[in-house]
Amino acid sequence: MDNVVDSLNNAYQDFVSAAANVLEVKENAGFVKTTATDTALENFKQKVTVAAVARHGRARAESPWVFVEALFRRQRWAAIGSR
């Protein structure tokens, strides 16, 4: 049981760190799409999948993609609206 809790905790911490990194990289890039922002977003997607697998198992790993894509669309609209 401790291994499961540790795995969930590690996956969650990686997920939060990746999310913070996306925000930092996008802010530093002036919210313009760059190679660095693409890399940060790809890393975030990977962490979302790892967190989902740790929590739900392989069968439900695809469901976070819908959430991530919705965040990306919302972020793009927010960036466009702030110009």
C-alpha positions as CSV (number, residue, x, y, z in Angstrom):
1,M,0.0,0.0,0.0
2,D,2.8,2.4,0.8
3,N,4.2,1.9,-2.8
4,V,0.8,2.9,-4.2
5,V,0.7,6.0,-2.1
6,D,4.2,6.9,-3.0
7,S,3.5,6.4,-6.7
8,L,0.5,8.6,-6.5
9,N,2.3,11.3,-4.5
10,N,5.3,11.3,-6.9
11,A,3.0,11.5,-10.0
12,Y,1.0,14.4,-8.5
13,Q,4.1,16.3,-7.5
14,D,5.5,15.9,-11.1
15,F,2.2,17.0,-12.5
16,V,2.1,20.1,-10.4
17,S,5.7,21.0,-11.2
18,A,5.1,20.5,-14.9
19,A,2.0,22.8,-14.7
20,A,4.0,25.5,-12.9
21,N,6.7,25.1,-15.5
22,V,4.2,25.6,-18.4
23,L,3.0,28.9,-16.8
24,E,6.5,30.1,-16.2
25,V,7.8,29.3,-19.7
26,K,4.7,30.9,-21.3
27,E,5.0,34.0,-19.3
28,N,8.7,34.3,-20.1
29,A,7.9,33.9,-23.8
30,G,5.3,36.7,-23.6
31,F,2.6,34.1,-24.2
32,V,3.8,33.5,-27.7
33,K,4.2,29.9,-29.0
34,T,7.9,29.0,-29.1
35,T,9.9,25.8,-29.0
36,A,10.3,26.1,-25.3
37,T,6.5,26.5,-24.7
38,D,5.8,23.5,-26.9
39,T,8.4,21.4,-25.0
40,A,6.8,22.5,-21.7
41,L,3.3,21.6,-22.9
42,E,4.5,18.2,-24.1
43,N,6.1,17.5,-20.8
44,F,2.9,18.6,-19.0
45,K,0.9,16.2,-21.2
46,Q,3.2,13.4,-20.3
47,K,2.9,14.1,-16.6
48,V,-0.9,14.2,-16.9
49,T,-0.9,10.8,-18.5
50,V,1.5,9.4,-15.8
51,A,-0.7,10.8,-13.0
52,A,-3.8,9.3,-14.6
53,V,-2.2,5.9,-15.0
54,A,-1.0,6.1,-11.4
55,R,-4.5,6.9,-10.2
56,H,-6.7,4.9,-12.5
57,G,-4.7,2.4,-14.4
58,R,-4.0,2.2,-18.1
59,A,-7.6,1.9,-19.2
60,R,-8.5,5.4,-18.2
61,A,-5.3,7.1,-19.2
62,E,-6.8,8.7,-22.3
63,S,-9.5,10.7,-20.4
64,P,-7.1,13.4,-19.1
65,W,-6.3,14.4,-22.8
66,V,-9.8,15.9,-23.1
67,F,-9.1,18.0,-20.0
68,V,-5.6,19.1,-21.2
69,E,-6.9,20.0,-24.7
70,A,-9.7,22.1,-23.1
71,L,-7.1,23.9,-21.0
72,F,-5.0,24.6,-24.0
73,R,-8.0,26.0,-25.9
74,R,-9.0,28.2,-23.0
75,Q,-5.4,29.4,-22.5
76,R,-5.2,30.4,-26.2
77,W,-8.5,32.3,-26.0
78,A,-7.4,34.1,-22.8
79,A,-4.1,35.1,-24.5
80,I,-5.9,36.4,-27.6
81,G,-8.4,38.3,-25.4
82,S,-5.6,40.0,-23.4
83,R,-4.0,41.6,-26.5
